Amino acid sequence: MLNNKYITGSCTISNGIVRKNGQMVFENQHAVLSNFLLSVYQAFKFSYPKFYKMDNLSKLGWLASEILLQDASLKERYKPEETGLILANANSSLDNDLKYQNTINDIPSPSVFVYTLPNIVIGEICIKNNFKGEHAFFIQDKFDAGFIYTQLNYLLDIDILQAGICGWVDVLGEEYKAALFLIEKSNTGQGLVFSPDNMDRIFNTIN
Amino acid sequence: MSSAGEIAIPDVYVVADNIVSPLGKTTVDNFSALKTGETAVKQHADEAISNQPIFASLFDKGQDFYEDTEQKYTRFERLLIASVGGALQGSDINVGDEKTVLILSSTKGNISLLETENNAPELKARISLSASAKLIAEHFGFKNQPVIISNACISGVLAIITGMRLLRTGQYENAVIMGADVISKFIVSGFQSFQALSKEVCKPFDQSRDGLNLGEGAGTIILSTNKKYGDNIKVLGGSVSNDANHISGPSRTGEELAFAINSALKDASRQASDIDFISAHGTATVFNDEMEANAITIAGLQNVPLNSLKGNYGHTLGAAGLIESIISIQSLKQGLVLPTYGYQENGVTNAVNVCSSAIQVDADSFIKTASGFGGCNAAVIFGR
């Protein structure tokens, strides 16, 4: 490792609970997923009309990224090309694929079809934040912190990126889980060293 | 050897490759077909994939790729098995070695099972790309957990870049990178809903281009850092960028793809003037080709000979970056840049040097570009 990197923030969303840096910041345990996501959006007073067009996967990832990046002021500290994203999940875009499949014999909708790719959630986060750097979407059986660490660590080490958002965003029906980590080279936040173990620890404290 | 900071970065060599497409089952067959000006794109009237006839590059209905006596594999997986098997045949890579990793690139994988199978909970697990990758890894005896990339139309190029990086960091010595997509009603109807399909064989960068053709195929590239391949062509560098503009339309300026091209050049320790030809994404949609020509111009590559193979293969989605890189590696070896099937007259604002006939070049290196939904762009450079 050429220099240290830090997990300067984290946001997890699962089982009706939103946590930022380990602290619960919102709870709504009894709603179906679409209503739950809307309740998060409203609770944080977000104002972003594109949110309503997104599928549940993009909504979940977008909300986690917005909560993660609140007060992070990345735009002031990094050029658009210096921030990147490495995300993964198990079910790709299958949740929306099933919805699109039901429209095929009727009138296939381009606005549903576009979400039949898992990397669209990365595109949505990039559009909102003007991130133009390296990014990749991987499919994994289960969260592989070591692999994600290796990918992002390399890009930070060779100075392709100065900051990265990495983690997991998965939705299938009413099952969902998001865990996003903000990784930077200087320790501006709670001071956790960027490592697979530290990501796993945060990922595993939620269900 | 190049270096970044204190870490010495090993060179990454191309060991072997394979293409299985409607034009042939080997790289050599495919390149020969392209040299004679063949296209696999033709009109298909098949209600199973489209209510109206479409122009696409599809395998013949009866054609199969692997004799699956136990009926264990889907059509998508049999196609991959044929391609990986073909590539391995031409190499001495030990797939059972812990230093070898398998990488899968696909956009939609087994999605056609939604059309043909009953929607049961087991189906959701069977459709996942992890299930396919695991079956193929077991089939060939790979030991490591496969890496899977699904990043729209840059998946194939991104898989090569990811493989290169996994080898550069020393985590693995060999990477077997496979990519495939098969065409189903799911995919066709989606592109139709965007009115993105051409009414004829597509015409990349041409004045009268009116959309893309879809295509089926698989490609496999095997990479290694082992010095015994030191005389082979290398993957010199690569880069990825995002437009941060629109999820289903390309950048208005092309600056972001230009950034990826420039970063790939830097990663490869090359200048724009070192690039001998460009294998463009060139889907033949109005917006993609316009954006790509802008990007190529911004990067100072507007006079470099360029081709798009979409008129020969259609857009093979998760396989495109692999198939088009493999053909271009052959071009590099044979000193022959192939023409752009369907191109006649410049149809982009910033004219680029589109090859309308095959040209002989004494080539040292080429760049392969790709862009896709989600605003993603990628560029990878191969060379001696």
Interface residues (C-beta under 8 A of the other chain):
Chain A: L2 P80 E81 A90 N91 S92 L94 D97 L98 Y100 Q101 I104 I107 P108 S109 P110 F113 V114 T116 L117 P118 N119 I120 I122 G123 E124 C126 I127 N129 N130 F131 K132 G133 E134 H135 A136 F137 F138 I139 Q140 D141 D144 F147 T150 Q151 Y154 D157 I158 D159 I160 L172
Chain B: A4 G5 E6 I7 T107 K108 G109 I111 L114 E115 N119 K124 I127 S128 L129 S130 Q145 V147 I148 I149 S150 N151 A152 L158 T162 R165 L166 R168 T169 Q171 K185 F186 S189 G190 Q192 S193 F194 S239 V240 S241 N242 D243 A244 N245 H246 I247 S248 E256 F259 S263 G372 F373 G374 G375 C376
